[in-house]
Amino acid sequence: MGGAAYRSFAHRIDVAAPVQRVWRAFTDSRVLERWTARGATVTPREMGRMHVMFGACEHDASIDVMAVPQRLRLILMPTRDMPAGEAAIVEDFLFEKTSPTSSVIRLLSSGVPSAPSWVTYYLQKRRHWELALTRLKVFLEKGLDEQSPEPRY
């Protein structure tokens, strides 16, 4: 019985910040934009949307599940940097409080076809999230989410 094969990956990062601040970094457009990229937006509700550009890599997703402040599951929408073809790519973020001042973020990403045309996309997406979550860790641990953003002129 033949079927399409898919790639997935899991990534975990420990953050010395309360889970409420981690959650806000994903669900408040003003904070999301500060650790990701200018113009990032999120409509934080089930059937809402998250949109982020990381250089030429576009991340456009529908929010499928939102359990405050524990889980945010995204279903990626087709973008111009995705290879042609059908794919139901899921990015499931799990947020866990490990103490009053620390948390864990787990990302479970699945559904990228294993076809050769998708390899570069998969590798770029995986690397993008590793770098982005490391950037988020530094952003939160330095308390940059609690400072006023610099004005834009």
TIKOLTI-127264 format. One record per residue (C-alpha): x, y, z; residue in three letters. Coordinates in Angstrom, 2 decimals. Layout:
         x         y         z   residu
         X         Y         Z      ALA
...
//
This chain:
         x         y         z   residu
      0.00      0.00      0.00      MET
      1.76      3.13     -1.19      GLY
      1.23      6.55      0.27      GLY
      2.91      9.89      0.38      ALA
      5.70     10.19      2.89      ALA
      6.11     13.29      5.02      TYR
      8.86     14.99      6.97      ARG
      8.49     16.30     10.49      SER
     10.68     17.68     13.22      PHE
     10.47     18.63     16.88      ALA
     12.31     21.48     18.57      HIS
     12.44     22.34     22.27      ARG
     13.76     25.46     23.92      ILE
     13.86     26.36     27.62      ASP
     13.22     30.02     28.41      VAL
     13.88     31.86     31.68      ALA
     10.60     33.77     31.43      ALA
      7.07     33.11     32.72      PRO
      4.80     31.23     30.33      VAL
      2.43     34.24     30.14      GLN
      5.21     36.36     28.56      ARG
      6.09     33.55     26.13      VAL
      2.42     33.26     25.16      TRP
      2.15     37.03     24.65      ARG
      5.20     36.94     22.33      ALA
      3.17     34.71     19.99      PHE
     -0.26     36.30     20.38      THR
      0.34     40.07     20.55      ASP
      1.21     41.55     17.12      SER
      3.29     44.36     18.70      ARG
      5.49     41.85     20.55      VAL
      5.53     39.29     17.70      LEU
      6.81     41.95     15.33      GLU
      9.66     42.85     17.70      ARG
     11.19     39.33     17.83      TRP
     10.34     38.23     14.30      THR
     10.08     40.87     11.55      ALA
      8.53     44.24     10.83      ARG
      4.93     43.85      9.69      GLY
      4.31     40.55     11.54      ALA
      0.67     40.20     12.58      THR
     -1.48     37.81     14.53      VAL
     -5.22     37.63     15.13      THR
     -5.18     35.55     18.34      PRO
     -8.25     33.35     18.17      ARG
     -9.24     30.02     16.69      GLU
     -9.65     30.55     12.94      MET
     -7.46     33.65     13.34      GLY
     -4.29     34.22     11.35      ARG
     -0.53     34.63     11.85      MET
      1.62     36.23      9.16      HIS
      5.40     36.73      9.40      VAL
      8.10     37.42      6.79      MET
     11.63     36.30      7.59      PHE
     13.64     37.72      4.72      GLY
     12.27     35.96      1.65      ALA
     10.61     33.22      3.73      CYS
      6.90     33.85      4.23      GLU
      4.98     32.24      7.07      HIS
      1.21     32.57      6.61      ASP
     -0.96     30.38      8.80      ALA
     -4.46     29.85     10.06      SER
     -4.80     29.30     13.82      ILE
     -6.47     25.91     14.15      ASP
     -6.24     25.44     17.94      VAL
     -5.67     28.06     20.63      MET
     -5.60     26.93     24.27      ALA
     -4.44     29.88     26.39      VAL
     -1.53     29.76     27.40      PRO
     -0.69     26.16     26.51      GLN
     -1.09     25.48     22.82      ARG
     -1.13     27.24     19.47      LEU
     -1.58     25.02     16.42      ARG
     -1.05     26.59     13.01      LEU
     -2.04     25.27      9.60      ILE
      0.23     26.80      6.96      LEU
     -1.33     28.40      3.93      MET
      0.35     28.06      0.51      PRO
      2.95     30.80     -0.10      THR
      5.10     31.71     -3.08      ARG
      8.21     30.06     -1.56      ASP
      6.48     26.67     -1.21      MET
      6.92     24.12     -3.98      PRO
      3.87     23.34     -6.08      ALA
      1.67     20.59     -4.77      GLY
     -0.70     19.76     -2.00      GLU
      0.52     19.78      1.58      ALA
     -1.17     20.15      4.96      ALA
      1.71     21.52      7.01      ILE
      1.07     21.84     10.73      VAL
      3.11     23.74     13.30      GLU
      2.01     22.88     16.81      ASP
      3.49     25.02     19.59      PHE
      3.16     23.74     23.15      LEU
      3.96     26.08     26.04      PHE
      4.67     24.66     29.49      GLU
      5.28     26.46     32.75      LYS
      8.25     24.81     34.48      THR
      8.41     27.30     37.37      SER
      6.93     30.74     38.09      PRO
      9.84     32.27     36.15      THR
     10.60     29.70     33.45      SER
      8.93     27.81     30.63      SER
      9.47     25.39     27.80      VAL
      8.41     25.88     24.19      ILE
      7.98     22.75     22.11      ARG
      7.41     22.95     18.38      LEU
      6.12     19.90     16.55      LEU
      6.16     20.55     12.80      SER
      4.72     17.98     10.40      SER
      3.21     17.45      6.99      GLY
      6.00     18.58      4.66      VAL
      6.07     16.15      1.72      PRO
      9.31     14.17      1.48      SER
      9.40     14.61     -2.31      ALA
     12.71     16.00     -3.59      PRO
     11.07     19.29     -4.61      SER
     10.26     19.97     -0.92      TRP
     13.70     19.25      0.62      VAL
     15.03     22.82      0.43      THR
     11.78     24.25      1.80      TYR
     11.82     21.75      4.69      TYR
     15.45     22.48      5.59      LEU
     14.90     26.26      5.42      GLN
     11.76     26.07      7.55      LYS
     13.46     23.91     10.15      ARG
     16.47     26.24     10.35      ARG
     14.18     29.30     10.41      HIS
     12.35     28.04     13.51      TRP
     15.55     27.04     15.31      GLU
     16.94     30.56     14.80      LEU
     13.64     32.31     15.55      ALA
     13.08     30.44     18.81      LEU
     16.66     31.13     19.90      THR
     16.06     34.81     19.12      ARG
     12.83     34.68     21.14      LEU
     14.68     33.15     24.11      LYS
     17.22     36.01     24.16      VAL
     14.46     38.60     23.59      PHE
     12.44     37.36     26.58      LEU
     15.37     36.66     28.90      GLU
     16.69     40.20     28.38      LYS
     13.21     41.56     29.12      GLY
     12.96     43.29     25.75      LEU
      9.27     42.38     25.56      ASP
      8.66     44.55     28.64      GLU
     10.39     47.64     27.24      GLN
      8.70     50.15     25.00      SER
      9.59     49.68     21.35      PRO
     11.71     52.37     19.76      GLU
      9.62     54.83     17.77      PRO
      9.64     54.50     13.99      ARG
      9.93     57.64     11.94      TYR
//
